[in-house]
């Protein structure tokens, strides 16, 4: 057992297991501990018990460790209690943030008893040293004052006292020098990138903040405070880093940094923003032509080969440019505009640049707002499924529905599915979106089967993307609904676009075959708009082709469209496939399609997409 300690340690962590481990470690050394499971309890407990040290977890619900630390430092009654953060995060930026808001150290999860005890003891020791130094300083001041009052009477004693003061001063001076040196080292690590030796993100934030404050303080005119900021992202760096290793990647970044410094204007500042992103600040340069020339030169030089360990490496870069004056703006807006310009440059293709203008900025902000709204709508299940009926052309009897996702935005009304589906694909929400559609459609199909006694085998078509078909667990999700036996397997149909076949891999075809093995029919949507080969159509278990609306629109007015439809019908029927015509909007189209031998049709001539209540009422009118 360790020596007896009178120090009190408060542990704030939402994870009971971690708290238990810490208590065990600390109590073996006879430290007295108190536990709290969240930040609010921790603040309240700290005010009550006044601990000597606080161990604070970063990632907690309600109020995280950083926010808890800030609240503690606001309260003068507990502001001086040292805080050691606990985290499994090894990101330097997190550590810097913790130190900047008042933390004194970090303990890494999972806990190592030796590390925990060493850090706890050293900071408790520092607390006691500070208390001792404060006490001794007060004593010293009292002694100096007493010396001055008795200076004439205690000349001999004064010499001895001066010697003591000088000795103590010497030690304090040495301690101060060491402290300043340590502060310099920490400041360098906090504001400079270890790899490239360039200023880092924190330095740039601080520098831009100072520029803004100076401009507003001096009320400089716009002409005096214009700067251009270049956001640079290296294209193909990830390929090199993943294929040749991080050591090669790191050396490449160093060479890129050197080349950026060499070819940047004299009055510019180059920084590494993180990963393979760099930022160059062109000071006092608002001339678009000058900035453009600089950007073109940088792109040209970055395209030249880099020699790393006998490898001849080629990269490109995308550059976003934002030109700002620093009055009435903040760092967030400056960096956001640079990031927006970079996003547009990458969207335009590799090795390009974009100088941000007001139109692009507004479009990007609107797009970002829409992305956030879509994420929120998915989280809160504010999206709806509409169901468009599919009719048999021979007898005009409904045979099924196509499930269509719709988003009624609270501000903008109905958003085009093409727009928000493409957004979902870009920001990684497409799996979530398609899972939502599959779940809702299967659930509703089950409700209809249980609600209508005379309900025939009406099918519901659900659209899946190539991304969904790349999921290894997509068949498991389908199996979940089939095992519930809410409806016969044949009543669920999966639609994929013809374009999916172009991007499909062998694993995609394997998944399609597994889906077919479960009795679920597969449909090719928008047929005729892509480039699927006949061999793929023949080898895949496709049961239905859906003729794209663009051909149906021109039927009766363009002979070529009618010929194409006739060809598709002949092809499909020869392969024993059914055909659905999409976008049928008038009787003439319906009659021609019937004459040509098309099997099914959907479109506004029959019915627009219906919300679930209207679709249910429609079924009730037919089958009850």
N, C-alpha and C positions, 0 to 999 in steps of 0.2 A: 504494500500500500504506500502511496506517496505521503508527503508531509501534509500537515493540516493547513487548509487554506480558509481564509475568512472572506475571500472574494466571491461575489454573487454574479452568476452569469445567466442572462436571459436568452432563451432559444426561441426564435420565431420561424416556424416552418410549417407549411400545410401538410407535409408528409409525416405521419405519425412514426413510420419506421425510421426515418432519418432522425427524428427527435429522440427516439428511443436509443439509437446508436450513439448519438452525441451525449445523452445523459449518462449512458454506461461508461463512455470514455472519460468524461469529466469527473464523475463521481468516484471513479477508481483513484483519482488524484485528490479526492475529498473536496472538490469544488461544489459549492451549493448552486443548484440549478432550478430555474423556473421555465415552464414551457407555454408557448402560445401557438395556436394553429393558423392565425392570420395576422395581417398588419394592424388592423384596428385593435384587436386584443393586445397585441404587442405594445402598441403606444400606451394604451391604458395601464398595462402592467408595469411598463417602465416608469411611468409617473408615480405609481404606487410604491414600488419596491426600490427604485433608484439603483439599478444594477451597476456593477463595475465594468461590465462588458456585454455587448449585444451581438449574438450570432444570428444573421438575418439572411433568409433564403430570397433569391431574386424572383423566381417564377412562382407566383402565388395568385390564386383567384381574387377577385374583388379589388385588391390593391396590391400591386407587386412590390418587390423589395426596394426598388429604386424610389417608388412613390412613398413607401413607408419611411425610408431614410430621410427624404426631403421633409416629411411632416415632423419627424423627430428633431431635425436640425432647426426647424422653425420655433420649437418650444424651448425657451431658455432654461427651463427646469431640467431638461434632459439632453440639451443640445451638445454638451461636452462628453457624453458617454461614447466611447469608441465603438464603432460598428465594423464588424468583419462580415463581408458578404459570403454566402455559400452558393455555389453554382456548379453545374456540369458544363456550362458554356466556357469555351476556351478562346473566345473572340476578344482580341485586344481592345476593340472598340467598346465592348461591354465593360471591360476592366477599367478603361479610362473613364467611362461614364460614372462608374461606381466611385472611383477616387475623386472625380470632380465634384460630386454632390456630397462628399463628406465621409465616405468609407475610408478605412485605414488599411484594409488588406482583403485578400480573397482566400477562401478555403475551397478546394476542388472536391466535387462529388464524383465517385463514391469516396467516403472519408477514409483517410489513412490516420490511425490514432497518433502516430508520431508527429505528422504534420499538424493535426488539430491541436495537440498539446503544445507543440513548439510555438505556433502562432498565437494561441491563447496566452501562454505564459509571457511571451515577449511583449505583447501589447499591454498586458496587465503590468508588466515590469515598467514599460514606458509611462503608463499612467502614474505609477508610484514615483518614478523618477521625476516626472513633471511636477507632481505635488511637492516632492522634496526640494526641487530646484526653486519652485515658487516660494516655498517656506524659507529656504536659505536666502533668496533674494530679499525677502522682506526683512530677515534678520540683518543682512548686510546693509540695507538702507538705514535700518535703525542704528547700526554701529557707526555708519558714516556720519549720521546726524549727531550722534553722541560725541563722536570725535571732534566735530566742528565746534560743538558747544564747550568742550573741555580742552580745546586746542592749546590755549595758553598755559593751562595747568598741567597738561599731560604730554609735554613735548617728547619725553623719552618713550612713553607708551605709543605715541603717534607713529614713530618710526616702525615699530613692530607691527602696528595695525596696517600701515601702508604696505609693508611687505606681504602681509596676509592678503590684502586686497589685490595686490598685483599678481600674486600667485593664482588666486581664484579667477581673476580677470583673464589670465593667460589660458587657463583651462576652458573658460567659457568661450574665449575667442577661437580656440582650436575647435571646440565643438560646433561653433557657428560656421567656421570654414568648411568643416566636414558636412554639415547640414546643407549649406549652399551648393557644395559640389554634388551632393545627392539630388538636390532639387533640379540642378542643371541636367543631370542624367535622366531623371524622370521626365523632365520637360521635353528633352530631345526624343525620348521614346514615345511620348504622348503625341508629339507633333511632327515626327518624321518617320518615313517608311524605312524599316530596317533593311529591306532588300535593295531598293534603288537609291536610298538616301535622299529622296525627294520629299518635300513637304507632303503631309497626308491630308485626309479629309478634315480632321479636327483643326489642323493649321489653317486650311482654306476657309472653313467656317468662321474661325476667329478673325482672320485677315479681312474677309468680306464684311464681317460685323463692324470692325474698326473703320473700314472705308465708309460704310453707311453712316455711322455715328459722326464721323468727321465731316462728311458732306452736309448732313443736317445741322450740325453744330455751327459750321461756318456759313451756312445758307449759300453754298456755292451755286453758280449758275449751271444749267445743264451742260454747257459747252466745257465746263471745267472738270466734270466728274464722269464722263462717259468711259466705259470699259467694255471690251468684248470678251466673252467667255466661250472657250472651245471645249466641248465635250468630245472625247476621242474614245472609241471602242474598237478593239482589235478584232477583225474578222479572222476566222480560222484558228485563233489562238487555242481554243479548247481542243481542236483536233490534234494540234501539235502537242499540247500538254498531256492529253490522254494517250497518244500513241508513243511519244518519245520519253515521257516521264516528267515529273515536276522539276527535277534538277535542270533539265534542258529548258523547260518552260520558264523557270526563274532566271536563268542566264539570258534568255531571249528578252524578258521584260527589262532587264538591266540595260541591254543594248538598245532597246526601243527608247528607254528614258534618256540615254545619252544622245541618241539621234534627235529626239524632240528638243532637247536643250540646245543642241548645235544649230538646228535649223529654225528655231523660234527667234522672233525679233529681239533686239537687245533689251528692250524695256518690258519683257514679258516674264511671267512666273509660271513655271511648270510644276505640277503636283500630280501625285498618284492618288486617284480617288478610291481605288480598291480593285482587286482582281486584275482584269485586263483593261481597266478604264483609267484614262488620264484626263486632267483638266489643265488647260493653258489659259492664263489670264493675260490678255493683251491690254496693258494699261494705257489710258489716254488715246485709244485708237477706236474711233467710231466711224471711220471711212469704210464703207462697204467694199469698195474696190480694193483698198489696202488689205482688209481682213480676208477677202476672197483670194487675193494673191498668196497670202500666208497659208491659207487652208490648202490651196492647190499645191503649193510647194511641199507641205507636210505630207499630203497624200502621195505625191510623186516619190518622195524620199522613202516613205514607209513601204512602198511597193518594191523597192530594191532589196536584194537578198541580204539576209543576216547569216553570218557564219558562226555556228555554235558547235564546238566539239566535232569539227569536220563535217557537220551537217550544213547544207545550204538550204536555209529556210526562207519561205516566201509567205508574207502575210499582206492583208489589206487593212484598211481602217475605214470606219464610218465616223463622220464628224458632224456634230450639231453645234450651231453658233447662235448665241443670243447676245444682243447688244443692249446694254443697260446704262442708265444714269442711276446714281445711288441715292437719290432723294425719294422719300416716300415709298421705299420698297424694303423688303427684308431678304435675308439669306435664302429662306425657303423658296421664295418666288424666283430668285435668280437661278438657283440650282434646278428648280422645276422647269423653267423655260429652256435651260440648256439640255435637260433630259428629254423634254418634248421634241426639241429640234433633232436630237440624236435619234430618237425613236422614228421620226419621219425619215431621216437619212437611211436608217437600216431598212425601213419599209420600202424605200425606193430601190434598194439593191446594194450589194457590197461595193466598197470603194467609192462612196458618194458622200456629198455633204449637203446640208440644208441650213440656210440662214433664216431664223425664225421671224415671221411677220405676225401681225395682229390676227389675221384670218386663221393661220395655222395654229396659233396659240389658242384661240377660241374654240376651234374644232377639236383640238386635243383635250382641252378642259371639258368640253361637252362629252367627248368620248369617254374620258376618265370617270365623269359623273355617271354616265350610263353603265359603265362596267361595275361600279360600286353598287348602283341600283339593282343591276341584274343579280349580283352576288346576294344582296339582301333579299331580293324577291325569291330566290331559290331557298335561302335559309328559312324564310317565313312562309314558304309554299304559296306565294302569291301569283304563281303562273297557273294557267288553266288549260285543260284539254278540250278542244272542239272536235266534233265528229262529223265528217262529210260522208253522206250515204253513197254507196256504190250499187248501181242497179243493173239487173240483167236486161240486155237490149231486146231479147226475144219476147219476154213477157212483162217487162217493166216492173218486176218485183225486186224489192230491196234484197241484196245478198250480203251486205256488210258495210263497214265504215272504214275510213282512214282516220286514225287519231292524229290530230294536228295541234302542236303546241302554240299557245297564244299568250301574249303579255300585254295586259292593260295597264300601262304606266300611269301612276296617280297624277302626273303632271302633263305628260305628252300624249296620253291616250294609247291606242293600240300601236305597238312598235312592230315594224316589219319583221317577220320571222327570219328572213334572210339576213337582216342586220344583227339581231341579237344571237342567232345561232352561230354566225361567223365570229362574233365577239366571244362567245363561250368557247369556241375552238381555240382562239388566240390566247385566252387567259387561263386555259386549262380547266374549264368548267363543263366541257361537252359530255364527259362521262356522267357527271352529276346530273346534267340536264336530261340525257337520254335514259338514265336510270329512273328519273322522276317520271318520264313519259311512260316507260315500260310498266312501272309499278301502278300508276294511276289507271292506265288502260286495262291491265289485267284485273285490277280490283273492280273497275266498272263493268267489265265483261262478266265477271262473276256475279255482280249484283243483278244484271239483266237476266242471266240464266236462272237465278233463284226467284225473280219477280214475275216472270211470264211463263205460265204453264205450257202454252203452245209455242214457246220460243223455239224456232228452228235453229239449225247450225249457222247462225249469223257469225261472220268473221270480223275481226278488227285488225287492220294493218298498222303496225308500229314501225316507224323509221329508225334505223340504226346507222351510225357513221362507221367509217373505216377504223376510227379510233376505238369505238366500242368493240368492233370485231377483233381488235388487237389485244383486248383484255383476255387474260387467261381464264377469268372466272365468269365470263358472260354466260356460258352454258349453265353454270351453277345457279346464277340468278334466275334464268328461265326455268330450271328444274324446280326451284323453290315454289314458283306459282303452279307448275304442273302437279307437284305432289299435294298441293292443297285441294286438287280436283274441283276447282271452281267452275271449270268449263272443259269441253273436249279439246284435245291438243290441236285438232285441225281448225279450230276457231281462231287461233292466234297465227297471224302471218307477219313475217319480217320483211320490210322493204329496205333495199340498199340501192343507191344510185348507180347508174352505169359507170360513172367515174370511179366508184370504189373498186371496180374490177381492174382498172388500170394500175391502181396503187396496191393491189392485193398481193400478199406473199403466200407461200405454201402453207404457213400456219393459219392464214385467213381462210383459205379454202378448206383446211381441216376443220375449223370452227363451223363454217357453213354446212359442211357435211354432218357434223354432230347435231346441229340444229335440225336439219332435215331428218336425221335418224330418230328424232323425238316426235316426229309426226307433224312438225311445224312447216308450213309451206313458205318458200322464199320467192320474193318478187323483185324484179329489176325495175326501178323507178326511172322516169325521165329517159326512157329508151329512145335511141336515135340521136341523142345529143353528145354521146361520148364515142369512144373508139374500142369498144369491147370486141374481141375476136370471136369468130364462130366456134373455134375450138373450145374456148372457155365456156361459151353458152352451152355447148354440147356436153362438156365434162362436168359442169356444175348441176346440182339438183334444183334448178330453177323451174318453178311451176307456173309463173305468171310474168308477162311483160306489160309494162304500163307505158303507153305511147305518150310522149311529151306534149304538153299543151300547145307548144309552138307549131306543131304539125296540124293539130286539130283546128287551130285558129284559121288556117289558110285553106282548109278543106272546102271545096266548092268554088274557090276563087283562084286557086293555083293548081294546075294539073299535076305539078311535080309533088306537091304535098300529098295529094290523093294517091299517087303512084307509090310514094314512100310508105304510106300507111298500108296499102295493099301488099307491098313487099314484106313489111314487118308481120302482117297477119299470116302470110303464106309461110314465112320462116318459123313463126311461133307454132302454128298449127302442125307443121311438119315435124317439129320437135315435141309435139303433144303438150304445148303450153297454152294457157288461156291468155287473153289480151284484154286489158282495161284501157279505155281512152280517157285521158284526163282533160279537164277544161272544156267540157261540152256545155255550150251556152245558148244554143238555139235548136229549134226542131230540125232545121235543114242539116245541121251537123249530125244530129242523132239519127236521122233517116239514112244519110249516106253511110254512116258507120254500120248501121244495121244491114244495109244492102251489101256492104263489103264483107260482112260476116264477123264483125267484131263482137266479142262476147259480153263485155261489161262496159259501163260508162259512169263517170262522175263529173259533176260540174254544176254551175248555177242554174242550168236548165232544169235540173232535178231538184237541187237543194244547195244552199250555201252551207259551209261548216256550221254545225249546231252546237250550242253549249250543252252540257250534260242533261239539264232539265228538259230542254227542247228535244234533244235526241230521245230521251226516255218517253216523252209525250208522243213523239212520232211512232216509236215502237208500240206503245200502248194502243194507238189508234189502228195499227195494222194487225196485231197479234192477240189482242184481248177480245 
